[in-house]
Amino acid sequence: MGFSIAIVGRPNVGKSTLFNRLIGGNKAIVDDVSGVTRDRIYGKSEWNGKKFSVIDTGGVVEKSIDVFELNIKKQVELALEESSAIIFTVDVTTGITDLDEYIARTLRKVKKPVFLVVNKVDNSDRFMAANEFWALGFEKMYTIASISGSGTGELLDDIAALILDDEEDISFLPKFAVIGQPNVGKSSFINNLLGEERNIVTPIAGTTRDSTHTRYNKFGKDFILIDTAGIRKKSKVHEDLEFYSVIRAIKSIEEADVCFLLVNAEDGIESQDMELFSLAIKRNKGLVILVNKWDLLEKSTNTAKEFETRIREKIAPFVDVPILFISALEKQRIFQALEIGLKVYENRTQIIKTSVLNDKMLEAIAKYPPPTYRNHLIKIKYITQIDKPYPVFAFFSNYPDQIKGAYKQFLENQLRNIFDFSGVPMRLLFKEK
């Protein structure tokens, strides 16, 4: 992940606003409801030519019985482990609270640079009031107003000064989005892959409200996992927050190269799953369908085959998609899912040599030429792959507009049969020559 800085602090001190200010976008959900930022969220920032990641954590709450707040405390501990440095955010309008002192005690034990940031300092009275926070015992203090950005320059200068020039660039790594309806097991899938509690896992629908990015670098595999907010059925999207989550999930699909679509074995593939499937295809993303909670189903001999057939009937005409039956909780076949995801990524990024493409495809076309148009022979003379992040092929013909849907499907099937494009939508263009 290179250099990363975690923003910690109790709820509602303005961590998410600061996060958005540092990354120059609105990626965290900002709302007045205490504890809205429930998961760690990653963003990218650049200052003085230095690139780094920013981690926004859920608010720390001590000795709370609330399931989220207890889990949030764990999240912060994880963020502290993962980050290179820490921004400890406090609120000038409330002064030092018991919770601030508790966090300060925790952070003083951490052998990492800590930047104490007093937020909401937007007038001279508040600037004077900020001096109280020297009592927390940190060497340096920054007074800022994250909503306007005032004072963040000095903070960023000092963060950038810590970063070595050779921090690793990971933008080239494959990106996998884990998508699906709420409570289908996305967080369990990711946590068991990573072997740590990466996300808060609770049975409450809509828990994961933001998409989170995690690097997986084990067993010779290196990629980024994007965990999307569970998409709720539209009738249930009452809160504004849920609306933002739907937008965020769509953004996560956009960011990904390959999407793992988790489907609940007990429900089968539903209209909501089909919407996600269509979204991924429209955006030309690779796809793997994972049927989760397979261990909970009573099975006869043909159950998997029948289930797979039903899925393929629903997703037609794009049926060249790997389908795997897993149990995220029991870790059944979850690592096999990774292998398949990486293969789909390879399929999506493969470049076929023009000479090979023409040899193979023109041979197939000669055996089964396109139907004639008004007694004219339609000839496909040449094929080339266009430079895109997903497979696009241009077919040059004397009558490109007269090549009909059924023959286009034949050409796509030939490309899929000759070269492996399993799990990958492709685009065919027809041009005159």
N, C-alpha and C positions, 0 to 999 in steps of 0.2 A: 504494500500500500504506500510505501515511501513515507515521507514525513506527515504526521497527522496530529491535529490538536483537538482535544475534547473540551466542549463547553459544559461545565457542571454548575450546579447551584440549585437552591430550593425552587419550588414551582412559582411561576408568575413574576420572576425578576427580569424577564425579557430575554431569556436565552435564545428562543427561536427567532426573535427579531434580530438579535445580534448575529445569529447563524445566517439568516437571510441577507443581512448587510455584508457579511464577510464573503459569501459566495455570489452575491449580486443576483439573487433570484428569490422566488417565493416557493421554496421547496418544502420547508417545514410548515405544518398546519399551525397558524397563529390564531388563538381563540382565547377568550377570557375564562373558559372553563378550566379550573385547576387540574393539572395532570393531563392536559390534552396530548402533549408529545409523549406517546407511550413507548416508543421504540427508539433505538439509536438510529439517526438518519445521517447519511454521508453526503457531503457536497464537496465540490472542487473550488479551490481559490488560487489566485495568483497575485503576487505583489512583488514589485522590484525584480521581475523576471524569475522569481522563485515560485514553484507550484507546490501546493500542499492540500491535504484533505482536512475537512472540518467535520467533527462528529458532534451532533446535537443530542444530548441525552435527556431522558425523562427526568423530572424533578426528583431530588433526593428527599426522602421523608423518613425520619427516624421513628422506630418503635410504633409503627402504624399497623393496624390489623387489616387495612384495606389490601385486597389481593394485588391490585395494580401497584400500590405504593411500595409494598414489600418487594415486588418484582423489579420495580424501577430502581430500587437501591442496588439490587444485583446488577442491573444494566449499567449503572454508573461504575461499579467495580470493574465490570468487563471493559467499559470504555477507558478506564484508567490503565488497565493492563495493555490495551491495544494502542494507546496514543503515545506520541513522542513528548508532548507537552500538554498543559492543562490551562484553560481559562476558567477561573473561579469567578462567577458573576454574582454580585449582590445588588440590592436596591436601596438607593439613597433615601427614598421616601419612607422606608420602614425602619431605617437604622439597623444596627446589628441585632439579629434574633438568636435564640438558642440554637436554632437549626443551622444558622451561618457558623456559629462557634463549633458545632459538631462537625460540619463539613471541613472547616479550617483545620481542626485537630486531625481529621483523616488525611487531608492533603499535605500537612506538614511532615507526615511520615513517608510521603511518596518521594522517591529519588528522581524526580523529573522537574523541569522548569514549571513554575506555577505563576500565571499572570492574574493578579487580583484586579478585577474590573468592576468599578462602581458605576452602575447604570442609572439612567434617567437624570443625569446631571445636566440640566438645560438652563440654569440661571446662576447668578453669583451666590445667592443664599445656599443653594444646593451644593455649590462648589465648596463652600465653607463647611457645610454639614458632612461632606464626604470624608473630612479628616478623621472622623470617628473610627473609620475602618482600618486605620493604621494599627489599632488595637488587636486586629486579627493576626498580626505577627508576620507579615510578608514583606520582603525587601523593597518591592516596588508596587505602586498602585497607579491605575489608569482611570481617569474620570471621563466617562463617555455618555453620549445619548444615542443609543443604537438606532432609535427610530429615525433620527436625522443623519446619523453617521458622524456626528461631531466627536472628535477625540479618537476615532478609530485608526487614524493614520499612524500615530506614534506606536500604538499597539501592534499594528501590522508590520511596521519597520522592525520592531524588536523580535517579532515571530520570524520574519524573513531572515534576520541576522543569524538565527539558529540553524538554518537549513543549509546543508552541504549542497554543492552544485551537482553532485552526481546521484541525487535521489532517483530511484528507479521509476521509469515511465511505464505505467501498466495499461495505457489506453488501447494498446493493440490486442489485449487479451480477449478471448471469446466471452460474450456476455449472455448468461442464461437467465430468463425471467421465469419465476414460478408463479403461475396464474391459476385462478379457479375461484369457485364460490366460497363464501365464508365457511369456516369449519370443515373444509374438505381435507385438511391435514397439511397445508403448505408449510406452516412453521415447524411442525414435527418433522417433516421431510428434510427441511434445511438443517434443523438442529442435529438430527441423527447423521446427516452427511458430515457436518462439521465436528460432531462430537462435543458440542458445547451448547449452552442455552443461549443461542444467538438471538432469538426472539422470545417475547413473553408468550408462553403457550397456555391459554385458558380456554374453557369451552364457551366463552361468551362471544356471540357472533359480532363481527366488526371490530375485534380487538386490535388487529394490525392495521392501523389507519394510514400509515405512510409506507412508501417502498424503501427498503433498506438494501445497501450494497455490501457484500462480503467477498473477500478474496478467498478462494479455495486453492491451496497450494500443497497438495499431499500426493504421495504415491505416483509421482511423475506427471501429475495433472495440474494445470494452472489456469484458472478462469475466474470470472466474477459472477456471483449469484445475486440476482435481484429478486427480493421477496416483495410481491405486490400486495397492496391492500386488498382484502377480500371484497369482491364486487357483490353488493347486495342486489336482490331483485328490486326493480324500480319502485314497486308499490311500497317497499319498506324504506326507501330513501327519504326519510323525513328530515333528519338533521342536516344542516348545511355541511357539517363535517363529512357525512357520508358522500355527499355530492362531490366534495373535493377528492375523496378517496377514489371515486370512479374515474375522475380526470387523471389522478395520479397513476392508477393502474394502466390506463391507456398510454400514459407517458412511458411507463415501464416497458410496455410492449414495444413502443417506439425505440427505446434505448437498447433493446435486446437484439441478439442475433438469432437465438433459438428460444422458443417458449416451451416450457413443460406445462401442459394443461392437465391439472389434477381433476379427476372426475370421481365422484363417490360411487363405489360399487353397489351400495344399497339402493341408490336412486337411479342409476343409469345416467346416460347423457341427456341433460335437460336443455330447455330453450336458452337458459342463461349461459350454459357451457357452449352452446352453438354460437351465441353472440361473440364470446371470447375467441372461439375458433375462427369465425369470420373476420374479426378484427385483426388477428394475427396474419391471416392470409392476405387481406387487403393491404397490409403493410409489408408483405413479402418476407415474413419471418419464417425461420425453420420451426417445425412443430413435432413434439413427441406427446402422445396421449398416455397419461399414467392413470390407471384405474386403481384408486387407493382404497384401503380398508377391505381388500380382497380376502383377508384372513377371517372376516366376520361373516362371510357368506357360506351357507350350506351348499356344497357343490355336488353335482352329478358328473358323470364322465365328460360330457360335452359342454359344461357350463362356460368355460373360457372361450371356446370356439364360437359358441352361440352368441355370447356377449360381444365378442369382437365383430361378428357378422352384423349384429344390430347397430353397432357404432358405425361401421363402414357404410351401411345403408343410409344412416342419418347424415354423414359428412360428405356423401357423394355430391359432385363428381370428383372432388380431390380426395382420393382414397389411399394414395401412396404415402401413408403416414404410419410410423411405427407405433404400436400399441403394446403397452407392458402392464402386467397385473402386479401390483406391489402392496406392501403394508409398510407405510412410513413408520408406524409405531414399533413394529416388530423388526424393522430394518430389512424386510424381505425384498430383494432385487433392487434396492435403492442405488447401489453402486453400479449395477447393470444399467440402470436408467442414465447414469452419468456417461457410461461408455457409448450408449446410443445417442445421447445429446451431442457428444463430441464428434461422432460419426456424421450426424446431421449437419453440424457446423462445417465439417470438411466438405460434405456434399454441396453445401450452399456456397462455399468460397472457391470451389474448384474452377480452374480455367482450362478449357479444352482447346487443344491446338487446332487452328483453323483447318490444317490439312487432314487431321484425323476426323474432325467434325464432318467435313465434306465427303471424305471417303466413305464413312459409315452411313451417313444420312442419305447421300445421293444414291447409294446402293439400295437402301430400303425404299426410297421414293421410286426408283426405277422398277422395283418389283410391284409396287402398288401406286401408280401415278394418280394425280388429282383428276377428278371428273372433268370432262371437257366443258367449255363455255361457248354456247352458240356455234358448235362444231369447230371451235378453235382449241388446239391443244394447250393446256396450261403447263408451262415448264417452270420448275424451280431450278435456277441455274447455280445458285451459290448461297452458302449459309455462313454466318459469322456470329461469334459471341460478343456482346457489347459489354464494355467495362463498367460494371455496376457491382454493388456489394451483394447482389443476389443474381441468379441466372436469368439472363435476357438474351434471346437469340433472334437475329434478323434473317429472314428468308427473302431472297431477291428473286422476283418472278416477272414474267411478261404480263400477267393479269392478277396482281396482288389482291385486288378487291373482290375477285371472284372465287377465292379460296374460302370455302364455307366451314362452318363450325365443326361438322363431323370430321372433316379432313384435318382441321387444325388439331383436333383431339388425337387423331391418328399420329400426327407429327410429334405431339407432346409425349404420347405413349412410347413412340420409338426412341425419343431422347432418354426417357426414363428407363427403358429396357436396355439400351446400349450402354449408357453411362448411368452411374448410380445417383439419382436425385431424390432418394427416399426422404420424406419429411420436409421437402423444400418446394414451395410454390415457384412456378417459373412463368415468365412472360414471353410470348412469341409475337414478333412484329413482322409485317409483310410489306415489302417495298418494291417499287418498280425498277426493273433493269432490263 
